[in-house]
Amino acid sequence: MTDMMSVRVPKEYRKKLRKFKQINWSEVVRKAIAARIDEEERRMDIKEAVSFMDGIRERILKSQGSTDYDSSEAIRRWRETRR
């Protein structure tokens, strides 16, 4: 099922659109909307993941306290062992 939606464009765009009658502009707009929705959903997923990880970090800091652990050193050490 689909819903009807209207889009206003400047007159100069409309004139240019008419030059390309072979293009299904409705389909172009649908694909652009779908791509933007996908992009925004990915952004929301990333924000949720960051928020979740921040929550984990806060819980660890509350229970364990601050630490001087530097993960970059551990990462370098593991990378060196794989070589």
Secondary structure in CASP SS format (residue, H / E / C, confidence):
PFRMAT SS
TARGET T0000
AUTHOR 0000-0000-0000
METHOD secondary structure of the structure
MODEL  1
M C 1.00
T C 1.00
D C 1.00
M C 1.00
M C 1.00
S C 1.00
V C 1.00
R C 1.00
V C 1.00
P C 1.00
K H 1.00
E H 1.00
Y H 1.00
R H 1.00
K H 1.00
K H 1.00
L H 1.00
R H 1.00
K H 1.00
F C 1.00
K C 1.00
Q C 1.00
I C 1.00
N C 1.00
W H 1.00
S H 1.00
E H 1.00
V H 1.00
V H 1.00
R H 1.00
K H 1.00
A H 1.00
I H 1.00
A H 1.00
A H 1.00
R H 1.00
I H 1.00
D H 1.00
E H 1.00
E H 1.00
E H 1.00
R H 1.00
R H 1.00
M H 1.00
D H 1.00
I H 1.00
K H 1.00
E H 1.00
A H 1.00
V H 1.00
S H 1.00
F H 1.00
M H 1.00
D H 1.00
G H 1.00
I H 1.00
R H 1.00
E H 1.00
R H 1.00
I H 1.00
L H 1.00
K H 1.00
S H 1.00
Q H 1.00
G C 1.00
S C 1.00
T C 1.00
D C 1.00
Y C 1.00
D C 1.00
S H 1.00
S H 1.00
E H 1.00
A H 1.00
I H 1.00
R H 1.00
R H 1.00
W H 1.00
R H 1.00
E H 1.00
T H 1.00
R H 1.00
R C 1.00
END
